[in-house]
Amino acid sequence: MLILSSAEDEFVERVEQHEINAKRQSSAALALDKLTEVQRRRYVMYHAQGMTECEIADEEGSTQQAISKSLAWAEKKIKNFG
């Protein structure tokens, strides 16, 4: 059995966490690639930029209902990807 020092344990834990995060980011990028350009743009505006459906609709000259449907389809594609 290998015994690691506290500093070594922390380093190994950080490396493992980095690998987990890299896999998540890669998976998220692949999932976003499954979206149409419009869905991806709206998904990023909503989730990453924190815009509301109404704000996105105003910016795109669309309706809140159209944005809502687009986001719902995007969520479904992402959910089915994973």
Backbone atoms as SQL, in Angstrom:
CREATE TABLE atoms (id INTEGER PRIMARY KEY, chain TEXT, resi INTEGER, resn TEXT, atom TEXT, x REAL, y REAL, z REAL);
INSERT INTO atoms VALUES
  (1, 'A', 1, 'MET', 'N', 0.846, -1.174, 0.000),
  (2, 'A', 1, 'MET', 'CA', 0.000, 0.000, 0.000),
  (3, 'A', 1, 'MET', 'C', 0.894, 1.240, 0.000),
  (4, 'A', 2, 'LEU', 'N', 0.558, 2.176, -0.880),
  (5, 'A', 2, 'LEU', 'CA', 1.325, 3.411, -1.006),
  (6, 'A', 2, 'LEU', 'C', 0.768, 4.452, -0.041),
  (7, 'A', 3, 'ILE', 'N', 1.660, 5.024, 0.756),
  (8, 'A', 3, 'ILE', 'CA', 1.243, 6.050, 1.695),
  (9, 'A', 3, 'ILE', 'C', 1.753, 7.391, 1.177),
  (10, 'A', 4, 'LEU', 'N', 0.817, 8.318, 0.981),
  (11, 'A', 4, 'LEU', 'CA', 1.167, 9.638, 0.457),
  (12, 'A', 4, 'LEU', 'C', 1.113, 10.670, 1.567),
  (13, 'A', 5, 'SER', 'N', 1.952, 11.675, 1.436),
  (14, 'A', 5, 'SER', 'CA', 1.900, 12.770, 2.400),
  (15, 'A', 5, 'SER', 'C', 0.659, 13.603, 2.125),
  (16, 'A', 6, 'SER', 'N', 0.358, 14.466, 3.048),
  (17, 'A', 6, 'SER', 'CA', -0.801, 15.335, 2.912),
  (18, 'A', 6, 'SER', 'C', -0.697, 16.188, 1.650),
  (19, 'A', 7, 'ALA', 'N', 0.481, 16.734, 1.380),
  (20, 'A', 7, 'ALA', 'CA', 0.684, 17.556, 0.188),
  (21, 'A', 7, 'ALA', 'C', 0.504, 16.724, -1.073),
  (22, 'A', 8, 'GLU', 'N', 0.995, 15.486, -1.055),
  (23, 'A', 8, 'GLU', 'CA', 0.840, 14.605, -2.208),
  (24, 'A', 8, 'GLU', 'C', -0.634, 14.245, -2.417),
  (25, 'A', 9, 'ASP', 'N', -1.312, 13.981, -1.314),
  (26, 'A', 9, 'ASP', 'CA', -2.751, 13.695, -1.391),
  (27, 'A', 9, 'ASP', 'C', -3.495, 14.857, -2.035),
  (28, 'A', 10, 'GLU', 'N', -3.188, 16.063, -1.595),
  (29, 'A', 10, 'GLU', 'CA', -3.847, 17.251, -2.127),
  (30, 'A', 10, 'GLU', 'C', -3.547, 17.414, -3.613),
  (31, 'A', 11, 'PHE', 'N', -2.303, 17.172, -4.005),
  (32, 'A', 11, 'PHE', 'CA', -1.923, 17.284, -5.404),
  (33, 'A', 11, 'PHE', 'C', -2.685, 16.269, -6.258),
  (34, 'A', 12, 'VAL', 'N', -2.717, 15.021, -5.811),
  (35, 'A', 12, 'VAL', 'CA', -3.427, 13.974, -6.541),
  (36, 'A', 12, 'VAL', 'C', -4.907, 14.327, -6.657),
  (37, 'A', 13, 'GLU', 'N', -5.479, 14.815, -5.595),
  (38, 'A', 13, 'GLU', 'CA', -6.886, 15.205, -5.603),
  (39, 'A', 13, 'GLU', 'C', -7.137, 16.336, -6.607),
  (40, 'A', 14, 'ARG', 'N', -6.234, 17.328, -6.649),
  (41, 'A', 14, 'ARG', 'CA', -6.377, 18.443, -7.599),
  (42, 'A', 14, 'ARG', 'C', -6.258, 17.943, -9.040),
  (43, 'A', 15, 'VAL', 'N', -5.329, 17.036, -9.292),
  (44, 'A', 15, 'VAL', 'CA', -5.156, 16.479, -10.636),
  (45, 'A', 15, 'VAL', 'C', -6.412, 15.706, -11.045),
  (46, 'A', 16, 'GLU', 'N', -6.920, 14.887, -10.144),
  (47, 'A', 16, 'GLU', 'CA', -8.127, 14.114, -10.440),
  (48, 'A', 16, 'GLU', 'C', -9.310, 15.037, -10.699),
  (49, 'A', 17, 'GLN', 'N', -9.448, 16.083, -9.914),
  (50, 'A', 17, 'GLN', 'CA', -10.544, 17.038, -10.097),
  (51, 'A', 17, 'GLN', 'C', -10.390, 17.763, -11.428),
  (52, 'A', 18, 'HIS', 'N', -9.170, 18.112, -11.780),
  (53, 'A', 18, 'HIS', 'CA', -8.913, 18.767, -13.066),
  (54, 'A', 18, 'HIS', 'C', -9.335, 17.849, -14.216),
  (55, 'A', 19, 'GLU', 'N', -9.011, 16.566, -14.109),
  (56, 'A', 19, 'GLU', 'CA', -9.389, 15.601, -15.151),
  (57, 'A', 19, 'GLU', 'C', -10.901, 15.467, -15.251),
  (58, 'A', 20, 'ILE', 'N', -11.571, 15.444, -14.120),
  (59, 'A', 20, 'ILE', 'CA', -13.039, 15.363, -14.103),
  (60, 'A', 20, 'ILE', 'C', -13.627, 16.603, -14.768),
  (61, 'A', 21, 'ASN', 'N', -13.096, 17.779, -14.413),
  (62, 'A', 21, 'ASN', 'CA', -13.598, 19.023, -15.001),
  (63, 'A', 21, 'ASN', 'C', -13.350, 19.069, -16.502),
  (64, 'A', 22, 'ALA', 'N', -12.200, 18.591, -16.932),
  (65, 'A', 22, 'ALA', 'CA', -11.880, 18.576, -18.366),
  (66, 'A', 22, 'ALA', 'C', -12.854, 17.664, -19.116),
  (67, 'A', 23, 'LYS', 'N', -13.179, 16.513, -18.537),
  (68, 'A', 23, 'LYS', 'CA', -14.132, 15.601, -19.170),
  (69, 'A', 23, 'LYS', 'C', -15.515, 16.233, -19.241),
  (70, 'A', 24, 'ARG', 'N', -15.917, 16.924, -18.184),
  (71, 'A', 24, 'ARG', 'CA', -17.220, 17.598, -18.183),
  (72, 'A', 24, 'ARG', 'C', -17.270, 18.675, -19.249),
  (73, 'A', 25, 'GLN', 'N', -16.201, 19.464, -19.350),
  (74, 'A', 25, 'GLN', 'CA', -16.159, 20.529, -20.346),
  (75, 'A', 25, 'GLN', 'C', -16.200, 19.954, -21.749),
  (76, 'A', 26, 'SER', 'N', -15.483, 18.881, -21.965),
  (77, 'A', 26, 'SER', 'CA', -15.473, 18.231, -23.272),
  (78, 'A', 26, 'SER', 'C', -16.859, 17.702, -23.603),
  (79, 'A', 27, 'SER', 'N', -17.503, 17.080, -22.639),
  (80, 'A', 27, 'SER', 'CA', -18.847, 16.553, -22.841),
  (81, 'A', 27, 'SER', 'C', -19.837, 17.679, -23.104),
  (82, 'A', 28, 'ALA', 'N', -19.699, 18.785, -22.360),
  (83, 'A', 28, 'ALA', 'CA', -20.590, 19.935, -22.562),
  (84, 'A', 28, 'ALA', 'C', -20.394, 20.529, -23.946),
  (85, 'A', 29, 'ALA', 'N', -19.154, 20.615, -24.393),
  (86, 'A', 29, 'ALA', 'CA', -18.874, 21.152, -25.725),
  (87, 'A', 29, 'ALA', 'C', -19.479, 20.253, -26.796),
  (88, 'A', 30, 'LEU', 'N', -19.371, 18.949, -26.619),
  (89, 'A', 30, 'LEU', 'CA', -19.958, 18.021, -27.582),
  (90, 'A', 30, 'LEU', 'C', -21.483, 18.143, -27.598),
  (91, 'A', 31, 'ALA', 'N', -22.068, 18.316, -26.420),
  (92, 'A', 31, 'ALA', 'CA', -23.520, 18.482, -26.343),
  (93, 'A', 31, 'ALA', 'C', -23.946, 19.766, -27.034),
  (94, 'A', 32, 'LEU', 'N', -23.214, 20.857, -26.824),
  (95, 'A', 32, 'LEU', 'CA', -23.548, 22.124, -27.476),
  (96, 'A', 32, 'LEU', 'C', -23.416, 22.014, -28.988),
  (97, 'A', 33, 'ASP', 'N', -22.504, 21.182, -29.462),
  (98, 'A', 33, 'ASP', 'CA', -22.346, 20.983, -30.905),
  (99, 'A', 33, 'ASP', 'C', -23.573, 20.334, -31.531),
  (100, 'A', 34, 'LYS', 'N', -24.391, 19.678, -30.736),
  (101, 'A', 34, 'LYS', 'CA', -25.602, 19.033, -31.241),
  (102, 'A', 34, 'LYS', 'C', -26.733, 20.035, -31.480),
  (103, 'A', 35, 'LEU', 'N', -26.573, 21.239, -30.952),
  (104, 'A', 35, 'LEU', 'CA', -27.608, 22.263, -31.091),
  (105, 'A', 35, 'LEU', 'C', -27.445, 23.001, -32.410),
  (106, 'A', 36, 'THR', 'N', -28.551, 23.552, -32.892),
  (107, 'A', 36, 'THR', 'CA', -28.456, 24.429, -34.048),
  (108, 'A', 36, 'THR', 'C', -27.753, 25.711, -33.604),
  (109, 'A', 37, 'GLU', 'N', -27.318, 26.494, -34.553),
  (110, 'A', 37, 'GLU', 'CA', -26.644, 27.758, -34.223),
  (111, 'A', 37, 'GLU', 'C', -27.551, 28.650, -33.380),
  (112, 'A', 38, 'VAL', 'N', -28.823, 28.719, -33.748),
  (113, 'A', 38, 'VAL', 'CA', -29.778, 29.562, -33.017),
  (114, 'A', 38, 'VAL', 'C', -29.978, 29.020, -31.607),
  (115, 'A', 39, 'GLN', 'N', -30.178, 27.708, -31.478),
  (116, 'A', 39, 'GLN', 'CA', -30.364, 27.113, -30.152),
  (117, 'A', 39, 'GLN', 'C', -29.141, 27.339, -29.275),
  (118, 'A', 40, 'ARG', 'N', -27.968, 27.140, -29.846),
  (119, 'A', 40, 'ARG', 'CA', -26.729, 27.322, -29.080),
  (120, 'A', 40, 'ARG', 'C', -26.594, 28.767, -28.601),
  (121, 'A', 41, 'ARG', 'N', -26.843, 29.712, -29.497),
  (122, 'A', 41, 'ARG', 'CA', -26.742, 31.121, -29.125),
  (123, 'A', 41, 'ARG', 'C', -27.719, 31.450, -27.988),
  (124, 'A', 42, 'ARG', 'N', -28.944, 31.007, -28.130),
  (125, 'A', 42, 'ARG', 'CA', -29.958, 31.286, -27.109),
  (126, 'A', 42, 'ARG', 'C', -29.651, 30.569, -25.801),
  (127, 'A', 43, 'TYR', 'N', -29.164, 29.356, -25.894),
  (128, 'A', 43, 'TYR', 'CA', -28.806, 28.577, -24.704),
  (129, 'A', 43, 'TYR', 'C', -27.702, 29.289, -23.926),
  (130, 'A', 44, 'VAL', 'N', -26.691, 29.770, -24.630),
  (131, 'A', 44, 'VAL', 'CA', -25.583, 30.478, -23.994),
  (132, 'A', 44, 'VAL', 'C', -26.067, 31.796, -23.397),
  (133, 'A', 45, 'MET', 'N', -26.898, 32.515, -24.133),
  (134, 'A', 45, 'MET', 'CA', -27.425, 33.779, -23.611),
  (135, 'A', 45, 'MET', 'C', -28.215, 33.548, -22.320),
  (136, 'A', 46, 'TYR', 'N', -28.998, 32.492, -22.315),
  (137, 'A', 46, 'TYR', 'CA', -29.850, 32.207, -21.168),
  (138, 'A', 46, 'TYR', 'C', -29.055, 31.651, -19.984),
  (139, 'A', 47, 'HIS', 'N', -28.237, 30.635, -20.241),
  (140, 'A', 47, 'HIS', 'CA', -27.551, 29.955, -19.139),
  (141, 'A', 47, 'HIS', 'C', -26.226, 30.596, -18.740),
  (142, 'A', 48, 'ALA', 'N', -25.447, 31.037, -19.702),
  (143, 'A', 48, 'ALA', 'CA', -24.121, 31.576, -19.381),
  (144, 'A', 48, 'ALA', 'C', -24.163, 33.074, -19.096),
  (145, 'A', 49, 'GLN', 'N', -24.998, 33.787, -19.836),
  (146, 'A', 49, 'GLN', 'CA', -25.051, 35.231, -19.659),
  (147, 'A', 49, 'GLN', 'C', -26.161, 35.676, -18.724),
  (148, 'A', 50, 'GLY', 'N', -27.045, 34.757, -18.361),
  (149, 'A', 50, 'GLY', 'CA', -28.090, 35.054, -17.392),
  (150, 'A', 50, 'GLY', 'C', -29.215, 35.929, -17.915),
  (151, 'A', 51, 'MET', 'N', -29.384, 35.958, -19.222),
  (152, 'A', 51, 'MET', 'CA', -30.464, 36.759, -19.793),
  (153, 'A', 51, 'MET', 'C', -31.793, 36.032, -19.629),
  (154, 'A', 52, 'THR', 'N', -32.855, 36.786, -19.529),
  (155, 'A', 52, 'THR', 'CA', -34.192, 36.191, -19.460),
  (156, 'A', 52, 'THR', 'C', -34.675, 35.884, -20.872),
  (157, 'A', 53, 'GLU', 'N', -35.708, 35.078, -20.953),
  (158, 'A', 53, 'GLU', 'CA', -36.304, 34.781, -22.259),
  (159, 'A', 53, 'GLU', 'C', -36.779, 36.059, -22.938),
  (160, 'A', 54, 'CYS', 'N', -37.374, 36.957, -22.169),
  (161, 'A', 54, 'CYS', 'CA', -37.858, 38.231, -22.733),
  (162, 'A', 54, 'CYS', 'C', -36.710, 39.097, -23.237),
  (163, 'A', 55, 'GLU', 'N', -35.609, 39.122, -22.509),
  (164, 'A', 55, 'GLU', 'CA', -34.443, 39.901, -22.951),
  (165, 'A', 55, 'GLU', 'C', -33.868, 39.345, -24.253),
  (166, 'A', 56, 'ILE', 'N', -33.809, 38.018, -24.342),
  (167, 'A', 56, 'ILE', 'CA', -33.309, 37.388, -25.564),
  (168, 'A', 56, 'ILE', 'C', -34.245, 37.701, -26.725),
  (169, 'A', 57, 'ALA', 'N', -35.543, 37.586, -26.483),
  (170, 'A', 57, 'ALA', 'CA', -36.533, 37.880, -27.525),
  (171, 'A', 57, 'ALA', 'C', -36.392, 39.318, -28.011),
  (172, 'A', 58, 'ASP', 'N', -36.245, 40.252, -27.090),
  (173, 'A', 58, 'ASP', 'CA', -36.082, 41.659, -27.465),
  (174, 'A', 58, 'ASP', 'C', -34.827, 41.857, -28.305),
  (175, 'A', 59, 'GLU', 'N', -33.739, 41.241, -27.886),
  (176, 'A', 59, 'GLU', 'CA', -32.470, 41.399, -28.601),
  (177, 'A', 59, 'GLU', 'C', -32.535, 40.794, -30.000),
  (178, 'A', 60, 'GLU', 'N', -33.266, 39.690, -30.140),
  (179, 'A', 60, 'GLU', 'CA', -33.325, 39.006, -31.425),
  (180, 'A', 60, 'GLU', 'C', -34.521, 39.411, -32.278),
  (181, 'A', 61, 'GLY', 'N', -35.377, 40.248, -31.736),
  (182, 'A', 61, 'GLY', 'CA', -36.577, 40.630, -32.480),
  (183, 'A', 61, 'GLY', 'C', -37.529, 39.459, -32.652),
  (184, 'A', 62, 'SER', 'N', -37.618, 38.633, -31.617),
  (185, 'A', 62, 'SER', 'CA', -38.449, 37.441, -31.641),
  (186, 'A', 62, 'SER', 'C', -39.481, 37.543, -30.522),
  (187, 'A', 63, 'THR', 'N', -40.189, 36.451, -30.291),
  (188, 'A', 63, 'THR', 'CA', -41.158, 36.423, -29.194),
  (189, 'A', 63, 'THR', 'C', -40.624, 35.588, -28.045),
  (190, 'A', 64, 'GLN', 'N', -41.131, 35.850, -26.878),
  (191, 'A', 64, 'GLN', 'CA', -40.737, 35.076, -25.706),
  (192, 'A', 64, 'GLN', 'C', -41.120, 33.620, -25.897),
  (193, 'A', 65, 'GLN', 'N', -42.252, 33.365, -26.524),
  (194, 'A', 65, 'GLN', 'CA', -42.713, 31.992, -26.759),
  (195, 'A', 65, 'GLN', 'C', -41.734, 31.245, -27.671),
  (196, 'A', 66, 'ALA', 'N', -41.250, 31.904, -28.718),
  (197, 'A', 66, 'ALA', 'CA', -40.293, 31.267, -29.633),
  (198, 'A', 66, 'ALA', 'C', -38.987, 30.939, -28.905),
  (199, 'A', 67, 'ILE', 'N', -38.548, 31.859, -28.047),
  (200, 'A', 67, 'ILE', 'CA', -37.319, 31.631, -27.273),
  (201, 'A', 67, 'ILE', 'C', -37.523, 30.466, -26.317),
  (202, 'A', 68, 'SER', 'N', -38.652, 30.438, -25.662),
  (203, 'A', 68, 'SER', 'CA', -38.956, 29.371, -24.713),
  (204, 'A', 68, 'SER', 'C', -38.947, 28.007, -25.401),
  (205, 'A', 69, 'LYS', 'N', -39.570, 27.923, -26.567),
  (206, 'A', 69, 'LYS', 'CA', -39.594, 26.655, -27.307),
  (207, 'A', 69, 'LYS', 'C', -38.195, 26.257, -27.753),
  (208, 'A', 70, 'SER', 'N', -37.427, 27.220, -28.216),
  (209, 'A', 70, 'SER', 'CA', -36.057, 26.955, -28.663),
  (210, 'A', 70, 'SER', 'C', -35.212, 26.428, -27.514),
  (211, 'A', 71, 'LEU', 'N', -35.334, 27.042, -26.357),
  (212, 'A', 71, 'LEU', 'CA', -34.579, 26.599, -25.179),
  (213, 'A', 71, 'LEU', 'C', -35.024, 25.210, -24.733),
  (214, 'A', 72, 'ALA', 'N', -36.324, 24.948, -24.822),
  (215, 'A', 72, 'ALA', 'CA', -36.838, 23.630, -24.429),
  (216, 'A', 72, 'ALA', 'C', -36.268, 22.538, -25.338),
  (217, 'A', 73, 'TRP', 'N', -36.217, 22.802, -26.645),
  (218, 'A', 73, 'TRP', 'CA', -35.652, 21.833, -27.578),
  (219, 'A', 73, 'TRP', 'C', -34.155, 21.650, -27.317),
  (220, 'A', 74, 'ALA', 'N', -33.477, 22.735, -27.029),
  (221, 'A', 74, 'ALA', 'CA', -32.046, 22.653, -26.733),
  (222, 'A', 74, 'ALA', 'C', -31.814, 21.803, -25.488),
  (223, 'A', 75, 'GLU', 'N', -32.587, 22.045, -24.456),
  (224, 'A', 75, 'GLU', 'CA', -32.458, 21.265, -23.214),
  (225, 'A', 75, 'GLU', 'C', -32.701, 19.777, -23.487),
  (226, 'A', 76, 'LYS', 'N', -33.710, 19.483, -24.312),
  (227, 'A', 76, 'LYS', 'CA', -34.031, 18.092, -24.637),
  (228, 'A', 76, 'LYS', 'C', -32.869, 17.431, -25.376),
  (229, 'A', 77, 'LYS', 'N', -32.290, 18.134, -26.345),
  (230, 'A', 77, 'LYS', 'CA', -31.142, 17.586, -27.079),
  (231, 'A', 77, 'LYS', 'C', -29.963, 17.317, -26.152),
  (232, 'A', 78, 'ILE', 'N', -29.695, 18.263, -25.258),
  (233, 'A', 78, 'ILE', 'CA', -28.577, 18.115, -24.328),
  (234, 'A', 78, 'ILE', 'C', -28.834, 16.961, -23.365),
  (235, 'A', 79, 'LYS', 'N', -30.044, 16.866, -22.872),
  (236, 'A', 79, 'LYS', 'CA', -30.390, 15.786, -21.944),
  (237, 'A', 79, 'LYS', 'C', -30.246, 14.420, -22.627),
  (238, 'A', 80, 'ASN', 'N', -30.700, 14.328, -23.861),
  (239, 'A', 80, 'ASN', 'CA', -30.614, 13.061, -24.598),
  (240, 'A', 80, 'ASN', 'C', -29.196, 12.728, -24.995),
  (241, 'A', 81, 'PHE', 'N', -28.340, 13.734, -25.091),
  (242, 'A', 81, 'PHE', 'CA', -26.935, 13.509, -25.435),
  (243, 'A', 81, 'PHE', 'C', -26.211, 12.753, -24.326),
  (244, 'A', 82, 'GLY', 'N', -26.493, 13.167, -23.073),
  (245, 'A', 82, 'GLY', 'CA', -25.795, 12.586, -21.931),
  (246, 'A', 82, 'GLY', 'C', -26.362, 11.300, -21.567);
